[in-house]
Amino acid sequence: MKLILSILSAIILSSAINTPEGEEYGPTLTVDDNTLYFVGLNRSESNLSEDIFVSRRDPKSGEWSAAQIVPALSSPYRNEAPTSISGDGRLMLLFVEGRMCFSQKGPYGWTEPQPLPRYLQLGNWQADAQISADGSVLLFAANHPVENEEKASLNIFVSERDAQGRWGQPYSIGAAINTRGMERSPFLHPDMKTLYFSSDKEGTMGDLDVWVSRRLSDTCWNCWSEPENLGEAINTPGRDCWYKISTDGKTAYYAQKSGRRHDIYCVELPEDKRPETITVLATNQAVAINNLLFETGKDIIMPASLPELKRIATFVSTYGYKIRLAGHTDNIGKPEDNKALSQARAEAVRRQLIEYGCNPDGIKAFGYGDLKPVASNDTEEGRALNRRVEITLIP
């Protein structure tokens, strides 16, 4: 009965993605959760090897389009797999025949994959590479020994980027994560704290289970909490791997192996296994900045809001976006006072983002007062939603 409950909690993606004759795994999502890259093997369109496919979701219907092979990233007789994609959708990290590579998307499509620097390639096999949402660290799995290991196994490593943009020498992500068994498929959520990974460590229900751990310090990349197994609602006696979490933190996409086949599933994460809520940074779209608090009636940003603004600033600086800020208020008070306050608060956010490293020329701030409510001003809950600063990213 436990096995049945576990299977029923997950949803296999449609035939637009999973095929009866082939295998599908390694899902990789764009930041808006509407484009899915994945590995296809033994599909009718495959090149007799692991190839990269893409499917796009209609934001209104939620339906995925029929997956198509990506020719520029799928060579005959060569194994390729997507591992992560940048927030702007223009840089992909991928696995190519045991090496970590990257490709850039330009006006004519994806470029030929190029290997990451040799000193980042630790062993005879490395994969699952991901650059953090703020661009500061690289996480990956490699067949390379760590502390207390006499023989190499798959472990997770981290490389930090310095102020000049150079990647540092990789090191173990720490004994809380790495064991003498197999650890792979690291996924660091954009909250920069919550790490999901697959392992066959003690306590695993099957071949590989998915675990979650939290970073214990903002200045340390090998300091992690004791990992928690995601439990029967997520893991099965088979192989559960390549977990990627939607930006809102609610849904996990992963591959599950049943018998000899992999297919891609999605599942709603339990509340206690979700990452922190963060601002969804997407371009065709204005998003209210989460956790943004001001002193009452003033344009002074409260200290609790600063970590969120710092994350946004780092993301924007890394990927070269421009920003449009829009301040809004509820309808309490005089319209002219509301407009002035909304402008002042938008300008305060602009100043803080500049202090955190954003280009001043790339940020515009506007105040709209009470002219654009998103909820009714008849209740305190509605008025609270209307008191906001929105951010729009411009490529």
N, C-alpha and C positions, 0 to 999 in steps of 0.2 A: 504493500500500500504506500510506503514512503516513496518508492521509486515512481509510482504513478503520480503522486502529488507533485513531485519535483518536475516531472515532464510537463504536467498540465500547467504549471506556473509560468512556463516559457512559451513564446510564440515563434514558430518557425516562419521566416520571411517567405514571401509569396514566390510563385513560380517565375516571376520576373527576374528573380535573383537566383534561387536554388533550382537546380535541374535534376531530373531523375537519373541521367546518365553520368553526370559529373560530380566533382567535389567543389565546395565553396567554403572559404575560410579567410582569416586575416582581414576582417572588416576595418576600414579606416574612414572616419567621418570628417567632413568639413565642419567649421565652427558653427554654421547655421543649421547643422544636422540634416541638410537636404540633399547632400551629394555623398554617395557611398562608393568607395573604391574597395575592391577585394580581390583575393586570389581565386582563379578558376583553373581547375585541373580536369582533364579528360572531358571537357565540354566539346560540343560539335565545332565551336569556333577556335578551340585551343590549338597551339602550335606544338603539340606533343611534349608539353612542359608546363610548369607553373606560369600562368600569364595573369596580367592585371586587367580587370574589368571595372566598368563604372555604371552606376544607375543613379537616376535623379528622382527625387520625390516631389510630387505636386504639393505645394504648401497648403492648398485648399482642400484637396481630397485626401491627402496623406498617402496616395498610391505611388508605388515605385515604378519607374519606367523599365522596359525590357533592357537588361544589362547588355552593354556592348564592350567588346575588347578594345583596349587602348593600344593601337598599333605601335606608337613610338616607344612604349614601355614594355612591349611583349615581343621578344625575339624568338625565332624557332630554336628549339633544343636548348634554351637557356632558362633557368628558373628565376623568376622575378616575383616580388611580393611588395605591396605598399605597406609601410609601417607607420607613417604619420604624415600630416599635411599642415602647412602653416595656416595661420588665421585668415590670410587673404587668399588662400587657395592657389598660390603661385609657386610654392616650394614643396616638393615631396621628398621625403626620405624613403628609401626602398632597399630591399634585400635583393642582391644580384649574385647568385652563385657563391654564397657564403660571405659576401662582403657588404658593408654598409655603403650605400651610394645615395646620390641626390640628383634630382632633375628639376628644372625650372620651366614654368609655363609662360610662354610668350605669345605674341600675336599669331604665330603659326603652330601652336600646340606645344607639347612637352619636348624638351631637349633630350638628347642621348644621355642616359645616366652616367655620372662620373663618380669615382670612388671618393669617400672621405679620406683625409690624410692618413698615411700609413701608420703613424704612431697611435691612431685611434683604433686600428684593427688589431685586437689583442691576440687572437688565437687563429686556429684554422677555420673557424666558423663564428660569425657574429650576425645578429639580426635584431629585429624588434626595436629599432632606433626611434627615439622621439625627442624632439626639441621642445622644451617647456614653452608654455603660452607666452611667457615674457622674454623668451629667447636667451635665457641666462645659463641653462644647463642642457646637456645631452645625456639621455638615459638609453642604455642598450643592454642586450644579453650577449654573452660571449662564452665560448668553450675555453675557459681560462681559470686556473686555480685562484682561490682567495685564502685568507687566513685560516689556519688549521686544516688545510686540505693538502694531502700528499699527491692526489691525482686530480687532474682537471675535471670539472663538471660545468654545466651551464650555470652561470651566475650573472647577477645584474651589476652593472658598473655605471659610474657617473663621471662626466667631464664638465668642468666649469669654464665659462667664457670670461676672459678678462676685459678690461676697459678698452683695449685695442681691438677687441673682437676675435682674439685668438683662443682656440680651445686648449684647455690644459690637459695634462697627462691623466688618463682615466684611472679611477680608483674604485675599490669595492664600495657598494652602497651601505655595507655594514652587516655585522653578524646577526642583527635582528631580522634581516631579510634573507641573506644568503645562508644556505646550509650545505651539507655534503651531498645533497641530492640535486634536483633540477629546479632552477628558478629562471623564469623567462617572461616575456610579454609584459614589461612594465608599462603602466599607463598612469601618468601624473595628470590629475585633473587641473584645469586652469586656475583652481583656487590655490595652487602651488603648495598644497599641504597633504592632499589625499592621494595615496598611491595604491593602485590595484595591480596585482601581479599573479601569475600562475606558478604553482609549486606542487611537488610531490612530497613535501615535508611531512613530518609526523602529524597525524590528525586529518590527513587528506582522506576523502571519501572514495577516491578513484584514482585514475591514471594521473591526472593533473586537476587540482582545484584552484579556484580563484580566491585570493586573500586580499584583505585591505589593511593598510597601516597608515598612521598619521605622522607627519614630520613634527618633531618636538621643538625645533628651533628654526627661526627664519634665517639664521646664519650658518646652519649645519646641514650637510647633505648625506651624512652617514649616521644621523641620530633619528631613530624611528621607534614608534610604539610597537609593542608586541602584536604581531599580525593576528587578525581575526579571520577565521574561515567564514565565507559568505553564507554557508549553511545549505540545508536541503532544498530551500526554495530556489537556489541558484545552481549548486553543484550536483553532479550525478556520479555514478560509478564509472562513467566513461571519461574522456578527455575534455576538459572545459578550459578554453584558452582564448587568447587574443581579445580580451575584454576591452572595449572602448565605451566610455560613458558620455552620454549626451551633455551638452553644455549646461543645461538646466539641472543636471545631476540626478534626474529621475529614472532614466532608461539606460540599460546596458545592452550593447550589441556584442555578440561573441560567436565563436564557432564551437560546436559540440560534435564529438565523434561518437557515432553509434555503429558498432560493427566495424566495417572497413571504410565508412564514408564520413566526411565532414559536411555539415550544413550550417548556415548562419541563422541565428536566433536573436530575438530580443526579449528582454524581461524587465519588469518594473522593479527597481531596487527598493528594499526595505528602508524605512525612514532612517534607522540607526546606521545604515551602511552607506548613506549618501554623503557626497562632499558638501562643503559650504556653498551657499547660494552666492553666485557672482553675477555681475552684469554681462549680458549676452552682447558681445561685440560683433555686430554684423553691419555690412554696407547697405539699399532699397528700403532704409528703416531707421526711426528715432526710438531710442530705448532709454527709459528712466534709469538713472544711476542708482544702483542699490545702496542701501545703508548710508545715504547722504543726509546728514543732519546738520541743521544750523541752530544757533541760539535764537530764541523766540524773537521774532520781529527784526532780526538783524541779519547781516551778511557774513557773520563769523562762523566758519566751518568748525564743527565740534571734532575733537581729536579722534573719536571712534571712527570717523569717516575717512581718515587719512590713508589707512592701508588699502582701501578699495581704489582711491584715486591714484595711489602709487602703482598699483597693478595696471590700471588703465594707461597711465603715462608710459610705463615700460613697454607695454604691448604696442602702443601707438608709435613710440620711438623705434622699436625693433622693426616694424613692418612699414613704416613711412606713411602712415595715414595722416590726413588733415582732419580737423575736428570742427563740428558746428555744435555749439552749446545753446540750449534754449531754456530760459528760466520761466517758471509758471507759478502762480499762486492760487489760493481759493478766492472767493468773492467777498470775504469779510474786509470791510474798510473801503476807502475811496479808490476808484479805479486808477487815478494817477499815482497814488501811493503804492498800489499793488504793482503797477508797471515799473516804478522806480526800484522797488525791492527785488522784483524778479530779475531786472537788469543787473543790480548790484550782486546778487547771488551767483548769476551766471559768470560775471566778471571775477568773483572770488574763486570759483572753480577753475577758471582760466589761469589765474595767477598761480594757483597751487599746482596745476599740471605743468606750467612753465618751470616752476621751482623744481619739479621732479624730472626735468630734462626735455620736455616737449618743445618743439620749435615755435616761438611766439608768432611767426608769420603764418603758421598753419592752423591757428585756433581763432575762431570768430565766436563772439558771445552776443546773444540777443535776449531781451526780456519782453514777454508777452502779457504779463500781469494775469488777469483772470479770464482772458479772451478764449483760451483753448482748454476747457476742462475735459478730463477723461472719465469723470464720475460725477454724480449728483452732489451739489453743494448743500443739500438739505440735511445731511448727516455728517457727524464728525469723521466717520470712516471715509466718506466720499471726499470731504475737504482735505483730509490727510493725503489722499492719492493725488489730488490736484496741486498740492504744494510739492513741486519736484523740479529737478533740472534734468533735461534730456540731452543725450549725446548722439550725434550722427557721425559715422565715420565715412570719409570721402577718400577713395583710392588716389 
